[in-house]
Amino acid sequence: MLHEIEKSVEAGREFFHLASELQSPHTISRAYDHLITLENAGYKNVKVVQDFREELNQSRRDKEATL
């Protein structure tokens, strides 16, 4: 099952990177929605999910710093 979570996070990351390039608030929020879905499903303590959250949060901090 962990392999499926890793694949799901990788798909979420690819989507997020595309969304970031497009600078689309709607698509970026969808990446967060995916993360929250994983966390609510009980995978909050899985390293790859935690790393995904940190990546999303870091991107948000970076964007806010440039504004």
Contacts in CASP RR format, 6 or more apart in sequence:
PFRMAT RR
TARGET T0000
AUTHOR 0000-0000-0000
METHOD contacts of the structure
MODEL  1
MLHEIEKSVEAGREFFHLASELQSPHTISRAYDHLITLENAGYKNVKVVQ
DFREELNQSRRDKEATL
2 46 0 8 1.000
5 38 0 8 1.000
5 43 0 8 1.000
5 46 0 8 1.000
5 48 0 8 1.000
5 49 0 8 1.000
6 48 0 8 1.000
8 34 0 8 1.000
8 38 0 8 1.000
9 38 0 8 1.000
9 48 0 8 1.000
9 49 0 8 1.000
9 51 0 8 1.000
9 52 0 8 1.000
12 31 0 8 1.000
12 34 0 8 1.000
12 35 0 8 1.000
12 52 0 8 1.000
13 52 0 8 1.000
13 55 0 8 1.000
15 27 0 8 1.000
15 30 0 8 1.000
15 31 0 8 1.000
15 34 0 8 1.000
16 28 0 8 1.000
16 31 0 8 1.000
16 55 0 8 1.000
16 56 0 8 1.000
16 59 0 8 1.000
18 27 0 8 1.000
19 27 0 8 1.000
19 28 0 8 1.000
19 30 0 8 1.000
19 31 0 8 1.000
20 28 0 8 1.000
20 59 0 8 1.000
31 56 0 8 1.000
32 56 0 8 1.000
35 49 0 8 1.000
35 52 0 8 1.000
35 53 0 8 1.000
35 56 0 8 1.000
38 44 0 8 1.000
38 46 0 8 1.000
38 49 0 8 1.000
38 52 0 8 1.000
39 49 0 8 1.000
39 53 0 8 1.000
43 49 0 8 1.000
44 50 0 8 1.000
END
